[in-house]
Every structure is written in C-alpha cells, then in structure tokens.
Amino acid sequence: MLYRRVLVTMSTKPWGGRFRDEADSGAEQYTASIGFDRRLYRDDIRGSVAHCRMLVRQGIITAHEGDLIEQGLTDVLREIEGGEFSFSPALEDIHMAIEHRLIEKIGPVGGKVHTGRSRNDQVALDVRMFLRREIFDVLNGTAALQRALLEQARRNLHVVMPSYTHLQHAQPILFSHYLMAYFEMLRRDAERLMECRRRVNVMPLGAGAGAGSGFPVDREGVARELGFPRITRNSLDAVSDRDFVCEFCFASAMVMMHLSRLAHDFILWSTEEFGFIELPDPFCTGSSMMPQKKNADVLELVRGRTGRVYGHLVGQLTVLKGLPMTYNRDLQEDKEALFDTVDVVKATVWIMAALVPKIVILEERARRAAGGFSTATDLADYLVERGIPFREAHEIVGRIVRSCLDEGITLMDMPTQRLAQFSEQLGMDAKRALEVDNSLKRRDIPGGTAPSRVQEAITEAERYLEEHLQALRDAGASDECSQRI
C-alpha cells in the first residue's frame, strides 16, 4: 500500500462542524484504527454498495446519484487492490478513508452514501461480514485436519500403543483410537464454530448510531443483498455489543487448546525417550550448535500460540465488561485481537492438516511400550469373571505386580504356577488375559478401543465428515450473493 500525506482539517472531517480547534496530531495517531482495520475494505465497500442501492430503491437518493456512488466505490476498490490508495491516520479508519476518497473522485454527491447510517452500524456490519467469511475458512481447515486424522487412523488401524493417565502407562489402545479422540474434539469445535457463525450472520445496518435510522431504509432488502438470513432485532444491541467476537475467540481458544494437546503429545512421542513417531523433516528445524538435533518447532509454536489466543479472549471480555449503552470507542479494541485470533487459528488448523498425514508411526516401539503391566486390569477382570469381587481382585493383582517389580520381571514373565500362588482362581489360561491383543478385543463396546469398534468409528466419522463438508458448501452457496460488488 502507498502512503502519501492527506490534508484533513477539522472542518473537512465528517464530524468536524461541532469543533473550533484543530485535532491534536498525537490524539489523531492515538485514536486512528486505519493501521489495522484497512483489511475490512472489501466488506466496507460491499456494504456501502448494498446500502446505496437500497437508498435508490427507497427514493432517498436518485438513480443517477446511486450510479455515480457505486462506480466511484468500484474505482476506490480498484485503487486499494492495486496498491494506489492513500491511508492516513488523519482519516481515522477505513470507513472515513473510503468515503473521503469517494468524495474526492465524484464530488459532494459522494457524501450521500452515508445517508441513513452511522459508523456505529457500519463497522458492526463490516466486522460481521468479515468474520462470517473467516469462520468459513477456519471450518474448512478443521475439516481438512479431521480428514488427515481419519487417513492416519485407517492407515494405522493395526498399531498398538499404551494409553496414559497421569502420564503413567495405563492400558493398551489402538493408535487409531487415539487419533479418533481428536477427531471428536474437532467435531465439537466445528459445531461451536457453526453455531457462532449463525449468530454472526445477522445484519445490523439500519441501527444507525443506536436509535435506528430516521429514513425509511429497507433493512430486509439490504440483508438479502448481502446474504444475511436475519436482521438484528434491537438497534441499541446491534451497535453496542461484540459478544459474537467473544464467542468466536472462545471457540478459537477451544480449537487451539485441542491442537496444543495434540502437538504436545506429538512432541513427547517424537523424543528418544518415547520414540513412538517420527516427525516429518519439513516441519522441524535443527540446532545452530548441535548437529544431531531435530526440533519440533512447528508443534511448539502451536502450543505457544494457544496462549496468545487465550489472551485475546480475556482481553475482549475485559473491554466489554463495563461499557455503558451504546457505542463507545473502546469497541475499536475488538479488531486487532479479532484479526490476530483469525490469523492464528486459521494458520494453525491448516499447518496441522499438512503435518499430520506425514507423521511416521514407529509400530514396534509403540507396541513394546504397550506391554509391561498395562494389562493388569485385564487380569483383575479375569478374577471377577470367576466370582471374586473387583476390589479383592484388584488387591490380588496389585500384590502380583509388586512381586514382579521386586523380581524385575513383567506380568507375562511370571510363570503360571507362580500366579496360582496368589489365587486359586488363576488357572492355566490366566496369562491369555494378559495378552495385549486380547485386552483390545475385550473393549468391544461402543466407543471402545476394540479393532472392530474403532473401524466402526472411522466409517461413521467419514460419513459425518462428508455431510459436514456438504453443509459448508451449502453455507457458502447461501452467501454467494454477498460476494458481488
């Protein structure tokens, strides 16, 4: 973008008639948002075009005036996208900058574009249009990551690994079962984002500064033009709240939390101490000093940037918590946080969608780790099936584990005759209960880690994902009318 000095005196500001003295240059710099809200330019122009067309339909401005304004806005759009537009802090924000340039191009008639609206409802419109589009992109990214998880789950359906509680070996599971857990987390994330998008996708224009417009504006017509299924029901609420921004930040924080957990697991499992997976080289870096290093920098940044998104959520809630009705300039602080949240969560889901399919599972190492004492519960269940109360069975197996630890052996290493010394119910087939594959097969319930159940879960998830992607395509088609200028 080009920068050139734009002369804007107090008298030429759209609100300057009330003031005697010129604006302080420091105050202008401090209050200006054009340094970051310029990315709303397309939404601002699209909204202005729809508003202009409505003004013509309602007989508020003439058709000739409408044509001049619409052509002027199209020219301004071309200037911005061609890098020829001048952004100046003196113009405060993208809305004033575009209107100022429009008046420069077509004369005083350009000032009629603001008839019947305020910057209060204008900015609310722009942010909603921006966010509904960006949520759509985030949803596509989460779907791509879900597909990557499904591909890895199906490819590695036979791979066994230990599960963990308190980061201690728990019970054996299928690696695919682990991956499907994150699929389910992302499914809930997608549901939250879809719900958030439904509440974002409401048209506020016509609320004016807060009391509504004094002109006979056709709010429903503008909503149709811009692809909004609904309009806001209260003009005060329309310009004063940003709960939809908070909701998006919350949904994004949940996405980042889930991806941070996944990243943390992958970081641990790629270490020599675990050695369950090998991370793809293109997503890692080396050390400037130690030649042997392969650092999981991308995953570490996923983990680190989660805190950044959390901070934006808390910041938004704090900005809103004490605001009197209706609009206050504090609301300007929603944009930098929102834009950064959008950028971080969108980049994160897409980078994870690219990384996950390229992870290599080190099957033998993972299976070996699933042995040891991870099937101790299965031995207790064996005793329960023979009439021993579970608490008693738990105590018996606990003593067996203690004996194995004293001798430096595993449960599978202990001879069957020795097992029988702890309980006469431990027969010759007791050690079959300790086999990892039998342990997996026993978990044959909905949601369990039995191979047949995991296969069912993958098949159901694939069907769900196709339906979800179709819903996204339908949502995109419904907004198609909002894509034209």
C-alpha positions, 0 to 999 in steps of 0.5 A: 500500500502507498502512503502519501500525506492527506490534508484533513482539517477539522472542518473537512472531517465528517464530524468536524462542524461541532469543533473550533480547534484543530485535532491534536496530531498525537490524539489523531495517531492515538485514536486512528484504527486505519493501521489495522482495520484497512483489511475490512475494505472489501466488506466496507465497500460491499456494504456501502454498495448494498446500502446505496442501492437500497437508498435508490430503491427507497427514493432517498437518493436518485438513480443517477446519484446511486450510479455515480456512488457505486462506480466511484466505490468500484474505482476506490476498490480498484485503487486499494487492490492495486496498491494506489490508495492513500491511508492516513491516520488523519482519516481515522479508519477505513470507513472515513478513508473510503468515503473521503476518497469517494468524495474526492473522485465524484464530488459532494454527491459522494457524501450521500452514501452515508445517508441513513447510517452511522459508523456505529452500524457500519463497522458492526456490519463490516466486522460481521461480514468479515468474520462470517467469511473467516469462520468459513475458512477456519471450518474448512481447515478443521475439516481438512485436519479431521480428514488427515486424522481419519487417513492416519487412523485407517492407515494405522488401524493395526498399531498398538500403543499404551494409553496414559493417565497421569502420564503413567502407562495405563492400558493398551489402545489402538493408535487409531483410537487415539487419533479418533479422540481428536477427531471428536474434539474437532467435531465439537469445535466445528459445531461451536464454530457453526453455531457462532457463525449463525449468530454472526450472520445477522445484519445490523445496518439500519441501527444507525448510531443506536436509535435506528435510522430516521429514513425509511431504509429497507433493512430486509432488502439490504440483508438479502443483498448481502446474504444475511438470513436475519436482521438484528432485532434491537438497534441499541444491541446491534451497535453496542455489543461484540459478544459474537467476537467473544464467542468466536475467540472462545471457540478459537481458544477451544480449537487451539487448546485441542491442537496444543494437546495434540502437538504436545503429545506429538512432541513427547512421542517424537523424543528418544525417550518415547520414540513412538513417531517420527516427525516429518523433516519439513516441519522441524528445524535443527540446532545452530550448535548441535548437529544431531538435533531435530526440533519440533518447532512447528508443534511448539509454536502451536502450543505457544500460540494457544496462549496468545489466543487465550489472551485475546479472549480475556482481553475482549471480555475485559473491554466489554465488561463495563461499557455503558449503552451504546457505542463507545470507542473502546469497541475499536479494541475488538479488531486487532485481537479479532484479526490476530485470533483469525490469523492464528487459528486459521494458520494453525488448523491448516499447518496441522492438516499438512503435518499430520498425514506425514507423521511416521508411526514407529509400530514396534516401539509403540507396541513394546511400550504397550506391554509391561503391566498395562494389562493388569486390569485385564487380569483383575477382570479375569478374577471377577469373571470367576466370582471374586469381587473387583476390589479383592481382585484388584488387591490380588493383582496389585500384590502380583505386580509388586512381586514382579517389580521386586523380581524385575520381571513383567506380568507375562514373565511370571510363570503360571504356577507362580500366579496360582500362588496368589489365587486359586482362581488363576488357572492355566489360561490366566496369562491369555488375559494378559495378552495385549491383543486380547485386552483390545478385543475385550473393549468391544463396546461402543466407543471402545478401543476394540479393532472392530469398534474403532473401524466402526468409528472411522466409517461413521466419522467419514460419513459425518465428515462428508455431510459436514463438508456438504453443509459448508458448501451449502453455507457458502452457496447461501452467501454467494450473493454477498460476494458481488460488488 
